[in-house]
């Protein structure tokens, strides 16, 4: 990696190849921003739950659109969790159903647990019954093809995340992707 500007200390350290992950602002930013993204998705999902939409008098037509956005948000959260476990290993874990606020900190959760959660989310989002848009129908936003692509990546790296290789599942997921064309 080479960064063109040189005004920030982390850039100088990165360009000179003398950085340390625990001292590097870029690494810290990736960690904080992905967890912040998870928090934003969780709050969006809380605020767009069916009961809240009914209380707010949202029309059936708009509620149906919101369900699609909720599916996309779940994909984004899965992507954030993939980035976190891939880069940092065990990380704080929360969903829209988790406690929040008042100084609460989500529990540090192991890679395998988060892997299983993300795989379950992606399989659900890619399923026939999901409201997630069909592959190649939602450019440039997430769709079922996006879900399968991330799922294939999860399975390809399963040994790192869980200790158990899942190359057969990676292959079959890639075959599902190829069948979309």
N, C-alpha and C positions, 0 to 999 in steps of 0.2 A: 504494500500500500504506500502510495506517495501522495502527499497533500501539497498543493501548489502554494498556498499561503504560508507564512512563517511567523506571524505575529503572536500566536498562542504558544505557550510553553509545551502543551501536549503535542502540538504539531511538530515542533522542533525535536522533541524526544522521539516521536514516531518516525520522522524522516531520518534521524540519525541512528535509528534502531537501538535506542537506549531506554525505551519505555518499559514500565512495569505495570501490569494490569491493575494492581491495587492502587496505583498512584496516577493512573491516566484518566484525564477528564472525559475522553471519548468513551472509554469502557464504562465509566460511571454513568455517563449520559445514556448509553444503550440500556443499562440496567434500570435506571430510573424511568426512562421514557416508555419502556415496554411495560413495566409495572403500572405506570400511570395510564397507559392505553388500556390495560386490563381493567383498571378501576373505572375508566370512562365507559367501557362497554358494559360492565356490570351495572353501572348507574342507569345507562340507557335502557337496559333490559328491565331494571326495576320500574322505571318510569313508563314503560310501554307494555307492562303486563296487562293481560285482558281485563282484570278488575279495575285497574287505573283508567284504562281507556273507556270503559263503561261509565265510571264515575264522572269522567270528563265529557261525556256525551259525544264521543267520536263516532262518526257514521260507519256503517258496515263496510262501505267501499274503502274508506281511509284505513280502517282497522286491517283490512286484507292487505293493503300496501305495506302497512307497518309490520305485518308478519314477515314479509319478504325482507324488509330492512333488518328485522331482528335476526333472521337467518344469516344475513351477511355479517352482522355484528358478531354473531357467534363464531363465524369463520375467522374474523379478524382477531378475536380473543384467542382462538386456537393457534393462529399464526404467532401471536405475541408469546404464548406459552411455549411453542416450538422454539422460538428464538431464545427464550430464557433458558430452557433446559439444555439446548444445544450449546449455548455460550457459558452458562454458569452452573449447571447441574441442579442441585436442590435449591428451590426458590420459594418465596411466599406464594400461597395459593388461596384464591378466593373466587367465588362465583356470585351471581346476583342474589343467591340465597344465603350468602355468608353475612355474618355480623359486620357492621362497619360503623365508623365514626367513634367519637368519644375516646380517642387514644387507642382504639383496638388495632392490633397488628395481626395480619393473617399468619397462620402457622407456616413455618418452613416445611416444605413437603418434598419428599424424595422424587427423583426423576421418574422412576417406574410408575408411581401413582399418577403423576401429571401426564406421562405418556399414555396410560390407560384412559384417562379422562379425555385427552385430545383425540385419541383414536375413536372413542365412543362418539364424541361430538361430530367428528368428520364423517364417520360412517352414517350417522343419522342425517346429517346435512346432504350427503350424496345419495341417499336412498330415494327410491321412486316416490315415496309418500311425502317427501320434504317439499316445502314451498320455495326452497332455494332455486333460483333460475337455472334452466337447462344449460349445459355446457355450450360455450361459444354464443350465448344469447344475451349476455349482459356486459359486454365490453364497455368500458375498462374495469368494471366492478367484478366482485367475486361471483362465482357460479359453481355448479356441480363439478365441472372440470377442475376448478381451483381446489376444491375440496379433495378430489382424488389425487391431484398433484402433490399436495401437502401430505396426504395420507401415504402415498408411495414413499415420500422422503422419510416420514416417520418410520415406516417398516424397514426401509433400507438401513437406517441407523439404529434399529431396535436393540442390537447387541450393546451399543454404547449406553443407551438409555435404560435398559432393563436387565442386561446380562444375557438375554436370550435372542439369538439371531432369528429374523423373520423374513428371510430372503424369498421364500415361496409366496408369502403374502405381498411382498413388494412386487414380485413378478406378476401375480394375478391382478394387483391394483393397476399396474402399468398396462396390462392387457385390457382392463376395463377402460382406461383412458384411450387406448388406440381404437377400441370399438366405438368410441363416440364420434369418430370422423366418418 
